[in-house]
């Protein structure tokens, strides 16, 4: 039995393409349909209710296009995971928070764990809750919102003195906490493209944990367990993109995060309203 | 005849509060109702069609609450000015672009004029068109998008080495154009809070032009001409706020732009969908 249906992936914009990149590498035989809700980005400054409403619309748009699983490739939108799971059941739905939290605990079982994310994700406390739920009940956790990381990354400003100064501005207080974090969880899908600058600031005694790779492993396991694998082999897969606004910008900026060019003609404009 | 109805002001978020601040200072007897479409900010990266749709919804929400005039306190949303004017006629509607362009020409009648704004405003070319329409047919114009200014300002990061480095990153190429701009138009309502850092980088031979003050003068003139003045005197006026999401964040961040505290209890949450 082979299941050729694509895996659906959605995000508020282009950041989730770092998750898409990890998924494409981990699952070379699978097709993917990515939805970026670019008309309403960023989700990071919006309330949980609003984010939940938007996420349900995005997930349903993917289901309407025949996906076999949904990946919420957006840390902020992960507050909607229970609601999306309930609405789409029995279709499998996977987020990035739990895999990321588990990967951080694998690196630093006793902590301390540092979490950097958008304002919304930090306030929502999703990573804290996921670390607690994954067995890290007593692990010390320090969180820091880094609002400038997303616009810097989207401008392609990912290294150099400005980036390092901004990274220091956010991370110096976090690194000064006692005891110092052993693992630093990149709690926003935009942050992997800033990984080199972040690594330079935090030094070699702090391990950076990227939830995109952890999420890709979790999706691979789930697709296998549920008998959803596409066994037709590579070369047969399709990778398509949907955006709710400005498909040209999606293709241009998206390239930074996907790590390869996106043909603007392959980005379809859709309306979620 | 006295007209106690409030003047409506809207923006994609908090930036328009710099215009509100100029209006409150220029028109001390008038009441104001401000709407920040915080659920859907920023408008700067969205397409003109999307921005036009959002602006019409915001303007109509103000009209439904009995305003006597509407100020589009958002450079990006000013692409919607003709559509909003047509829809609300005969209610007067004023933007920030034309007053800003006229103020820049008053400072530098022969130019060159530099314009800094969001990506959307620069691409839309609204300031270029307004400078041309205001008599500056042959004035050299150089434009520069500054995507990091808005998130920096909203974080309250308005001076110091990071801000100056980011200002230089955007303005050095603009200042290197020959001939050098005589006037620099702050084409985004967020930018006035960065004025000191911008002034330090551009030097004293470039005049900064703030369209908020110009827009406030234009509104004062129009209210007078149309017989819409509230002659009940100061102390009778009310200043209220509407936000489409996160009223607490609106009050906190808005303070940076309004230049005075905002009581979170004075911010009403509304839905424009």
Interface residues (C-beta under 8 A of the other chain):
Chain A: X38 X39 X40 X41 X45 X46 X47 X50 X147 X148 X150 X151 X152 X154 X155 X157 X161 X162 X165 X166 X169 X245 X246 X249 X273
Chain B: X38 X39 X40 X41 X45 X46 X47 X50 X147 X148 X150 X151 X152 X154 X155 X157 X161 X162 X165 X166 X169 X245 X246 X249 X273
